[in-house]
Amino acid sequence: MGFSAVFLDDESKEKLKGWAKEEIGRPVGRIFGEHMTIEHKGSDASVETVDGENVVLEVIGYGFDKRCQAAVVSCPGQGSVNKVKHITLSCNGVAPSYSNSLLDRHITPVVNGPLLFGTVNRTSPKISQAERDSLAAAHAAEKLENLAL
């Protein structure tokens, strides 16, 4: 078992960084904000992944304290060994894994959070603009369909 994640494309990293600064405040320390972990070395669970699959994530909440900031994300159809799917934004004096216990304590919900785009992989890949547009359209259609139910 190794490390796999949904790696955000460059535009999504910048979008998330700007959103976090407005919504949560300045980073508390070292800035991350680059991936949502699917599985990592040493985790007890194994999650099926398709390397190279492009996916859309939506920010649906966040948690923060003086040591860490994390964005909670929805990523339909994509599993994670973490109880709460998230992207660690920044940490000060703690490991990024601290965000798991942070989000166990409290999550602030977000309505209409930013859409982010990423690729499932073991390394950081690139996503074309056409693929981003296609993923966004599919995500919007799925949300409308769910509202109609």
N, C-alpha and C positions, 0 to 999 in steps of 0.2 A: 504494500500500500504506500503510495507516495502523496505528493501534493497536487491537487487540482483545484481550479477556481474559475469563476467568471471574471475575466480581466476586462476592465472598462477601456473603451477607446479613449483617445486623447481628448476629444471634445466633451465626452461625458465626465471625464475627470475634472475638467475645468468647470463644467456646469455644476457638478456636485460641490466642488470647492466654493464656488460663488454662493450657491444656495445655503451651504452650511454656515458661511460667514454671516449671511443675512438672518438666517433662522436661529442659529445656535450662538453665534459669536465667534470671536477670533479663536484660532486653534490653540490648544493648551500646551503644545509642545511639538514633538516630531510629527510631521504631516505624513499621512498614508493615503487613504482614499483611492485605492487603485484596483481592488478586487473584492469579490464575495467568495469566501472559502467554500469549496464543495467538500473536500476531504483533505486531511493532512497526515503526514507521517506520524504514526503512533495513535491515531484515532481508533476507537473501538469498532466503529461502523464502516461499512463500505457503501459508497453511493455510486450507482451506475451513471456514467457520463458518456457523452459523445464529443470527443475532441474535435474542435473546429466548428462546433455548432454556435451560431450567432443567436443571442437572446436579448430580450428587453427586460429591464428591471424598473420598478417604480418605487420611489421613496415613499414609505407609508408611515414612518415614525422616526423617532430619534431618542437617544439617551445621552446624558452628559453629566460629568461632575468635574471637580478640579483637576482630575488626572487623565480623563479620557472623554472622547466624543465618538459616537457611532450613529450611523444612519441605518434604520431598519428598512429592508427592501422586500418587495414581493417579486418573485421570479417564477411564474407559473410553469409547472412541469419540470423544474430543476430542484433536485434535493440538495441537502447540506447536512453535514454531521453536526453543525451547530443547531441548537434548539431554536434560536431566532436567527433567521437569515439577515445578515447585516454587512455593512462595509465600515471598518474602523477608519475614522477620519483623522484623529490625532491622539497622541499619548504623551504623558510626561511622568517619567519615573516608574512606569508599569509597562509590561509587555502588551502588544496588541490583543492578545488573548483575554486580557482583563475586560475587554468589551463584552464578553459573554456574561460575566457576573454582573456587570453594570446593567445590561439589558434584562437580567433576571429580576432586578430590583424595581425598575421603572422605565416605562416607554411613554413618550409624549406622542400621541397620534398626529398624523399630518394628512390633510385632505388636499388632493390634487398636487401631490409632490412631483418633482421632476422625473421625467423618463430618462433612463440611462441605457446605454447600449454596450454590450460586451460579448466576448467570445469564450466559450468553455475550452480550457486548455491547461497545459502544464507550464506554458510559457506565455508571454504577453503578445497576442497577435494584432492585426489591423482589420478594421471593418470598413467596407466601402460605403459611400453616401447612399447608393441605391439600396443596399441591404438595410441601412439605418431606416430609410423611408418605408421599406416594406415591413420591417419589424414594428415600427410605430403604427402603421395602418392596421396591422393585424391585432395589435394590442388594443387600439381604440375600438375596433369592431368587437372584440371579445368583451370589453367593458360594457358596451352598449347592449350586447346580447344578454349579459348578466343582469343589467338593469331592467330589461324587458321581462325577465323571469319573475 
